[in-house]
Amino acid sequence: ELHTALLASQRGLELAGWRVEVCSERLSLWDGPKALASPWGSFQADKLEISSCQNYSEVTWEQVWGCIILYFNIRREPLSLINLRKRNVESGEEELASRLDHCKAKATRHIFLIRHSQYHVDGSLEKDRTLTPLGREQAELTGLRLASLGLKFNKIVHSSMTRAIETTDIISRHLPGVCKVSTDLLREGAPIEPDPPVSHWKPDAVQYYEDGARIEAAFRNYIHRADTKQEEDSYEIFICHANVIRYIVCRALQFPPEGWLRLSLNNGSITHLVIRPNGRVALRTLGDTGFMPPDKITRS
């Protein structure tokens, strides 16, 4: 069972841009994407090996994703970006304080998570699951709402699935000049087995490992404090799916991620996360559709 889980997670890791090699009792990861590491400084090791006999950050082989979690959590803290062995003994704490200030984030990131609009759920192929006429109306309303906020949005990152692409195309018309980026990381999936379990939705167990690794990679790639070089606050839009958004919210707020299915999101809804320079995260809105008339609200 462990072997099956690791091979499924391997596919998710490869989607995130890692080269992965599973050999006996050792897992090797290398050439990780720069985007995963850049918010916390340079990626100092081009190869990271975790084995059952190696104690890396107090993580065992069975906790492969735990190792990555600890590794990148360590690198988020400014102190972890400083080589204390090179500290000048004479200047002491004054020099350390100066170097810490240089490594600290200065700006706040505003993350707007948008769920795609209503779509044809009966499409046999993913490309056939296009937006319904009502779904297109919902996307127009969401785009108008975002435009009315008067914010200077930096970018729109969207899932590569058809319903998210179509939602993005409509919303982006109301935000001219904002660049769009497509990614497979934000595609819909099964992030983690929900607790308590539900009877109406039971994907194969292997899907949790495959999708979960990918969605966790999306969380680590996009939800972090600002880069130390970022001077001004940023406003970023992510257009994706209910499962992905609910999982990200739980992870960002440090809630048990197994509770993601207890949250509910309407089509075209806006969820607003704020990430302060000190790493603290606040939830401004969750699944807001108050800007839509009641007869336009759906949750399919």
GUSE-251479 format. One record per residue: residue in one letter; x, y, z of N, C-alpha, C, O in turn. Coordinates in steps of 0.1 Angstrom, whole numbers, plus 5000, padded with zeros to 4 digits. Last residue first. Example, Ala and Ser with C-alpha at 12.3 -4.5 7.8 and 13.67 -1.06 7.14 Angstrom:
2
S512849785071513749895071512950005079513450115080;A513249435078512349555078513249675078514249675085;
***
This chain:
300
S476752424914476952294907478352274903478652174897;R475452634926476552574933476752434927477052334934;T474252974918474252824917475452764924476352834928;I472453264913473353194922473153044921472052994922;K470553414901471753384893472753294901473753254896;D468653494918468253394908469453354899469253264890;P469853684934469553554940469253444929469653334930;P472453864917471053854920470753704925471453614920;M475753904932474853844922473353844926473153834938;F477253994952477054084941476154034930475954094920;G477553784970476553884973476353994962475354064962;T479253574969478453604957477353704960476253704953;D482153464984481253574983480553574969481253584959;G483853264995482753224986481753334985480553314985;L484853455021484853315017483653295008482453305013;T487153725028485753675023485953535019486953485014;R489553735043488653855042487253805038486253855044;L491553565063490553535053489553655053488753675063;A495053605067493753645071492753615059493053625048;V498253495078497153495068495853525074495453475085;R501553595084500253575089499253585078499353675069;G504053665074503553535072502153505077501653395074;N504853925076505253835087504753695085505053605094;P503454045055504954025054505453925065506453855062;R500353865050501153975055502653945054503053825052;I497953785028499253725034500153845037500653915029;V494553725026495653825027496853765034496653705045;L492053605003493053575014494053695014494453745003;H488853574994489953674994490853635006490453645018;T486753434969487453414982488653494983489553494974;I483853464951485153524953485653494968484853524977;S482153254927482253314940483753364942484653314935;G481353104905481653244903481953324916482153444916;N479152904924479852924911480153074910479253164913;N479852884960478952904948479752924935480952954936;L481052644982481352754974480352764962480152664955;S481552525015480652525003480952654996480952765001;L483252305038483052435032482252425019482252325012;R483652045043482652105051482352255046481352305050;L485851955029484551935023483451995031482251985026;W488152015045487852095033486452085028485852175023;G489151885067487751945068487352025056486352095057;E491651805063490651705061489251755062488251695058;P493352015071492852015057491851905054491051915044;P492752195100492952055095492452045081491252065078;F494152525094493052435098493352295094494052275084;Q495752725085496352625094495252545101495352495112;L494952875065494552915078495052825089494752835101;A495952735043496452875045496152925059496952995066;R494452495044495952495046496452635049497352645058;C491852595039492152525051493652525054494052545065;V492252715013491852795025492152725038492652785047;I492952484998493952595000493552685012494452725019;Y490552344999491752285004492752395007493352405018;R488952514985488552484999489852425006490052455017;I490152534960490052654968489752614982490352674991;V489852264951491252324952491152444961492052464970;N487152234950487952144959489352204961489852204972;A486352434931485852434945486752354954487152394965;H488852574910487752484913487552484928488352514936;C489952884895490052734895488752664900487752694895;I491853154892490553104888490652954887491352904878;F493253404911493453254907492053204905491153194913;I494753714910493553634909493853494904494753474896;E496453944932496453834922495253754922494653724933;Y498054214940496654174940496554064928496754104917;S500554334963500154274951498754224952498254194963;D502354624976501354514977500854464964500854544954;E505854674966504454714967503554594969503854484965;E508254544966508154664973506754704976506454764986;Q509954234965508654304962508454424971508454404984;K512154104974512354214965511054294961511154394955;T511153894989511854004996512154124987512254244992;D507853804980509353794978509953914985509354024986;A505253755004505853824992507353794992507953775002;R504353425015504553565017505253625005505853544997;H502153204997503353225005503453375006502853454999;I500753014975500353074987501553084997501952995003;Y501852894952501153014951500853084964500653204964;N503252654958503752734947503152884948503852974945;R501752534978503152574981503652674970504452764973;F499352474963499352554975500752614978500852734981;A500452304943499752434940499752534952500052654951;A501152094959502152164952501652304947502352404948;E498652004966499552054977500652134971501152234976;I497851924942497152034948497952094959497952214961;R499651704938499551814928498951944935499452054933;A498951534959500351584957500351704948501151804951;G496251484953496651554966498051614965498351724969;D496151334930495651474930496151554942496551674941;E497551104941497951164928497451314928498351404926;Y496151034964497651054964498051134952498951214953;Y493551024956493951124967495451144967495851254968;Q493550814938493350954933493751054944494251164940;V493750584953494950634946494750774941495750844940;A491050544961492050594971493350644964493950744969;D488550674940489550574943490650634952490950744951;P486050894955486950854945487850744949487950704961;K483050934966484150844970485050804959484850704952;W480351094976481551124968482751034973483251064984;H478251034992477951074979479151094970479051114958;S479050995019478650885011478450914996478550814988;V482051125034480651145029480351025020481250955015;P483851135066483651095052482251125048481351135056;P484651445085484051305083483851275069483651355060;D487251435062486851385076485851485082486251595084;P488251335029487651425039487251355052487051235052;E491551285017490251215021489551295032490151335042;I492451554995492751465007491451405011490351465010;P491851644969493051684976493451594987494651564989;A490951544939490651504952491851534961492851454961;G490451814915490851684919490451654933489651734939;E491052054889490151994899490651854902491251794894;R494152234884493052154879492252084891492852064902;L496352374891495052414897493852334892492752374895;L498452274877498452254891497152284897496752214907;D498452354851497752224854497652204869496852124873;T497752694842498552594849497752464851496552474854;S498153004824497452874826498352774833499552774831;V497853344830498753234830497953104833497253104842;K497453674817496853544821497853434820498653434810;C497754024827498253904820497653774826497253774838;V495654284822496154194832496554064825495754004818;G494554444802495954464805496554364815497754364817;P491254474815492154484804493654504809493854584818;L489054334829490354364835491454374825492354294824;H486954234816486654354825487954404832487954504839;R488054024803487554134795487254254803487354374799;S488453834823489553914819489154034810489854134809;I485953694825486353794836487453884831487454004834;I486053544801485053644803485453744814485253864812;D488353384804488253474792487153584795487353694790;T487753244828488853344828488753444816488953564818;T485753074820485453174830486553284830486153404831;E487252924802486153004797485753114807485453224803;I489052804819489552884808488452974804488653094802;A487352654836488052764842488652854831488652974833;R486252474818485352564825486052684831485552794832;T488652334809487752414800486952514807486852634803;M491652364828490352294825489452384818489452514820;S493852484838493852454824492552384819492452334808;S493252764861493352614858493252594843492652674835;H495153074861493852994860494152844857495252814851;V495953384873496453244871495253154871494353164880;I496453704864495353604866496053474863496553444852;K498053984880498053874871496753794874496153794885;N497754224894499054194888498954084878499654094868;F495254484896495554344896496854314889497154364878;K494654734913495554714902496054564903497054534909;L491154794921492554744924493354724912492854694901;G488454854920489454954918490854924921491655004924;L486254694923487054714935488154814933488754874943;S485154664898484554764906485454794919485254894925;A486354434888486654564883486254674891486954774892;L484954234903486454254905486854394900487654464906;R482354274893482654294907484154314910484554414917;L482654204866482254344870482554374884482954484888;G483353934869484354024863483954174867484854254870;T480953834880482253834888483253924882483953994890;L479253884858479053954871480253954880480554044887;E480353714839480253864837480153934850480754034852;A479953474852481353514849481353664847482253734851;Q477153454850477853464863479253514862479753594870;E476853434823476253554830477053564844477353674847;R477953184819478553294813478053434819478853524821;G476053034834477453034838478253154832479053214838;L473853054818473853114831475253134836475653234843;P474752904796474453044794474353114807474853234808;T477552704809476152724805475852864802476752954806;L480852624798479952704806478552704800478352704788;T481652274790481652424788480752494797479852434803;R482752004787482152064799482252214799483052274807;D484151904767482751934764482051994776480852034775;K486651854776486551974767485052004764484752114759;E486251614790486451744798486251864789485751964793;L483451434777484851464778485051594785484151684785;S480651434782481351314783482851334784483551254791;G478851664802479751644791480551524792481151494803;D477251724823476951604816477851584804477751484797;V477651974833478251864840478151734833478751634836;H478352264820477552144816478252024822479251974817;Y478652504847479052444834478152324832477452274840;Q479052824864478252694861478552644848478752714838;S482452934868481052954867480352814864480952714862;H485152874892484552884878483052894879482452864889;R485953074920485452944915484852964901484253064899;I488853244927487553254920487153114916487953044909;L490653404951490453274946488953274940488053284948;F492953644954491553634951491353494944491753474933;I495253754977494953644968493453634966492753614976;H497553994982496153974983495853864972496053884960;R500454045001499853974990498453954992497953905002;T502454315012501354225015500854165002500654244992;A506054355016504754385010503754275014504054165019;K508454275027507954405030506554435025505854525030;A510253995041509254045032508754185036508754215048;K513753995050512354005054511454055043511854145035;C516354015044515753895040514253895044513553805040;H517254255056517354235041516554115036516154115024;D516854205082516054295076516054285061515054305054;L519054025086517653975087516654075080515754025074;R521254185084521054085074519554025074519053995064;S520854345107520854405093520654305082519854335073;A521054155127519854225125519754295111518654295105;L523754075123522653975121521354045119520554005110;E525154315130525254265117524054165114523454165103;E524354315157524054435148524054385134523154425126;E525454085169523954095167523554215158522554205151;G528654105155527654035163526254055159525854045147;S531054215149529854305147528654235154527754305158;E532854005156533054135161531754215160531354285170;V532053785141531953775155532053915162531353935172;N530153765113531253835118531153845134530153905139;R528953465100528653585108529953635114530853565119;K528953225087529753335081529553465089529953575084;R527253065101528653035102529553145096530753155099;L524753145093525253195106526753165108527353235116;N523453235065524453145069525153195082526053285081;I520053295062521353345066522253235070521853145078;L517553195059518253235047519653285049520353325040;S516453155083516953035076517653065063518352985057;L515553395091516753345097517353225090518553205090;P513153425077514353505073515553445079516653445072;E511353135068511753225079513053295075513953225070;R511152965047510253085047510753185057510653305055;R512652735051513152835043512352965042512753065037;I510952585067512152635073512652755064513152855070;N508952525048508652605060509852665066509852785070;F510452355032510052485027509552575038509752695037;Y510852135049511952195042511652335038512352435040;L508352065057509252115067510352185060510852295065;I507251975032506552085040507552145050507652265050;I508951775025508951895017508252015024508752125023;C508251595046509651645044509651775036510351875040;G505651545040505951615053507351675052507651785057;W505851395018505351535016505551615029505751735028;V506951175031507651235020507151385018507951475017;Q506951005054506351145054507051225043507651325046;E508250765054506750765052506150905051505050915047;W510850845060510550805046509050815044508550855033;T510751115084510950985079510550965065509851045059;V512251405097511251345089511651215084512751195079;E514151585108513351495117512051435109510951435115;S515651695088514651775095513651695103512451725104;Y516351375079516351505074515251595080514051565077;N517851105085517051195093517151335088518051405093;Q517850805067518350945068517351035075516151035073;C516850565063517950575073518450715074519450735081;S514850595044514450545057515550555068515250555080;S515650905027515550755028515150715043515150805052;I515751155005515151115017515050965017514550905008;E517651404989517351264990516851235004517351285014;L517851654966517451624979517051484980516151434973;K519751874947519251734948518951704963519751744972;D520752114947520052074935519551934935519051884926;A520352344974520752204970519952164957518752174956;Q519352604975520752584977521252434973522352424969;F517452814959517452674962518852624963519452604953;S517253144974517753054964517652914969517752884981;G514153254990515553264987515953154977515153084972;W511453224992512253205004513753215001514553175010;P510353244966509853324977510653324990510553414998;S511753034951512153174951511553264961512253364965;A510752774952511752814962512052964962512453014973;L508952744933508652684946509552744956509252754968;A510052844910508952914916508652864930508152944939;K511952664902512452784909511252854916511452914927;P511252324906510952444899511352564908511252564920;G514052094911512752144915512552284908513452354906;D516151914906515752014896514352064899513452064890;W515051614924516051724920515451804909514451774903;L514751364948514051474941515151574937516051604945;S514551024956515451134952514651244944513851204935;L514150784980513450874971514350994968514851064977;R514750454989515250594988514450664977514050614967;E514550184990514050255001514450405001514550475011;S514150144956514150064969513650154980512450184980;C513650444942514550324941514650264955515250314964;V512250684923511950594934512850474933512650394923;E512851004914513350874912513050794925513550824935;V511651294897511551204908512151064904511851014893;R511851634891512251504886512351414898513051434908;W509051854895510151784901510551664892509651604886;G506751984886508052024880509251954886510351984882;A504351894893504752014899506152064894506652164898;L504151654880503351764875503851894881503652004874;E505851514898506351544884505451654878506051734870;L504151494920505351564921505851604907506351714905;G502151314909501851454913503051544914502951654910;R503751094905503151154893502751294897502851394889;Q504351034932505451064922504851134910505451234905;S502050954943502551084946503651134937503751254934;A501950704932500950794928501350934931501151034923;L504150594944504150604930503150694925503350774916;L503250604971504450674967504550694952504850804947;A501050424971500950564975502050654970501850764965;T502350184965501350244956501150384958501050464949;H503950154988504550164975503650224965504050314957;L501950125008502850245008503550264994503650374990;E500849885000500050005000500950125000500650224993;
***
